[in-house]
Amino acid sequence: MIEFKLPWLGADMDQGELLEWMIKPGDRVRRGQVIAVVDTSKAAVEVESWQEGIVHALLAQPGDMLPVGAPMAQFLADGEVPPAVSVPVIAAPPAIVPTAGTLKPADTAGSAAIPAGALGDRKKISPAARRRAAELQIDPQTIELGSGPHGAVTIEDVERAAARARVPMAPAKKAPGSPADRAAEMRKTIAGAMSRSKREIPHYYLAQPIPLQRMTLWLSEQNALRSMDRRLLMAVPLLKAIAMTLEAFPELNGFYRDGEFKPSPQVQIGVAISLRHGGLIAPALHDIGAKSLDQLMQALGDLVQRTRAGSLRSSELSDATVTVTNLGEQGAEAVYGVISPPQVALVGLGRVSVRPWVVDGAVVALPVVTATLSADHRVSDGHRGARFLTALAEALQHPEKL
Amino acid sequence: MTYREALRQGLREALLRDPRVFLMGEDVGRYGGTYAVSKGLLEEFGPDRIRDAPLSELGFVGAGIGAALGGMRPLVEVMTVNFSLLALDPIINTAALLRHMSGGQFSVPMVIRMSTGAGRQLAAQHSHSFEGWYAHIPGIKIVTPATVEDARGMLWAAIQDPDPVLLFEHAQLYNLEGEVPEDSAVDIRSARIRRSGKDLSLITYGGCLWKTIEAAEQLAAEGISAEVIDLRVLRPLDTDTVLASVRRTRRAVVIDEGWRSGSLAAEVMARIMEQAFYELDAPVARVCSQEVPIPYARHLEEAALPQTAGIVAVAREVLGR
């Protein structure tokens, strides 16, 4: 019996709401097949299966709020016989989290009893504090440590938090709501991830202005040969150059987890995409190195469109190994980004603008971009970071090689 | 005036005001009472009204019930609460139940006084606190005077009650000094706030009252304002006073010399939980005796009983300090 568990769909996700099943018992599931749609606070995500088999039972219902790691479905491997006592759909309920809490995925191995740890892990909030929080419309779960016995949240903590924040409480459970709700929710998750980043990651920052004269000329030549709808944006060769350069700098590409850095064999660049109602997501643009610029242009357009429509794939949300944030034409000159944990680096690109540049002892006007690197000092040092930016600058001088 | 003297004045007052009142018990007459409460009363009121009883709690408590049914107002003294176990049958099966079982035709207007509690190195058979047990029984009232004023006034209020009243005198209180106000008015219905405070409610009765007040004073020195409630009457419990206090302070510690399991403290906590759960800002806590027979050795006896330091520590914990 294969247990399919809710995958982790991004740094700031700890639970998700099952919106829809795309499979039913008896279906054959292939690797990579979309089997369910799950709403994280950021987007409705199509969850792909990484396992194969015949669907035996669905353990969660649409509408259930599931912690990451909760069993969602059971598959039978090829040739596997269903167990004699078939597990009814409801018999082993997944750990359902009523509200954003700190419940760990519960042990659902058949026992109906509440797992011993579950209640102990529950946040301690005094009844009076709970009621006061409701009156003041603040979420007591957001108070990190209470001043009461054993860290319990007390009335006083609630009143202090209310005075400090005056932040309206997010409804405990809401239907995929209005854009305003979604924006507030997203703001909260961004706040969580970015606070964690700045709390845990010792950032260092480097900047490198890079002349783009050759790139600009090459790009206009290329685009002159293309129809309007196939023209390349400057972002495409920039992304490709970054991906290719990163292959030589494994210490900037991978995940830092549990005190240990694991470089990633592939470069999967998370592209920061801002959303219309505010907030941003950085889904992964897959296999950049292997794609031609035309393929990349198409993939980027598709990714932006699907991001803004809220229909991303689970792998796109979870497997970016590094982030690129590109301010584009409307942007500022340089951006010093906040690393998205558990990644260890972020490459920022400012606006491409015409600036004075010294060539052979004379000042000339050239299009220039300032590339920045925010990197995790636990994993790499400024020296290597600087080498990366230099190598990137060099790569961008040879557009024909991209 | 001492607590002992106040009790004696209460007895005299009752004997003087109501000719139906008489005192009966072991050594209450010639010996003047084990705790010298009735000293001198035999000389003043004579052997008909101050009666030494044989060493049979079952016998003289039963005789007291008979006298009450016959129209008298007996005051029965049982030397200690441990010995009252010999008289559980007349107290519960007869005195407490008779009004109910006779359809209201009979009542038992008697008062049984007994000493309770530990702290005087009298060992396990003389040191227990069973008033919480008695408070379990419908049909009797349980009063626990903890101040000189209550020692002086509760007896007369108890004598006027038409039903049996058990009055528990904590053995460590007899030498307590205190004043009785001129306008003293003592009832056997209500709890009293002995010290006002706003941060937590310390709820207690009897011998633990003074340890609790001392704890409140120590807490005040730390900037913690503790309210001290003296329950005074364990049955019927004045839940309103307790709840009003807890609703103000939102935290409560119950201090009870009884053993923790099934204690009166447990009942008080349960009522707070039933009626003020949403007002609470911390779990209700309690300080009770260790669940051992009260030891003879002084240091062990002290360790077994609620003490001021323990009350202070639990109060701090409830406040998260």
Interface residues (C-beta under 8 A of the other chain):
Chain A: S126 P127 A128 A129 R130 R131 G146 S147 G148 P149 H150 G151 A152 T154 I155 E156
Chain B: R250 F277 Y278 E279 L280 D281 A282 P283 E317 V318 L319 G320
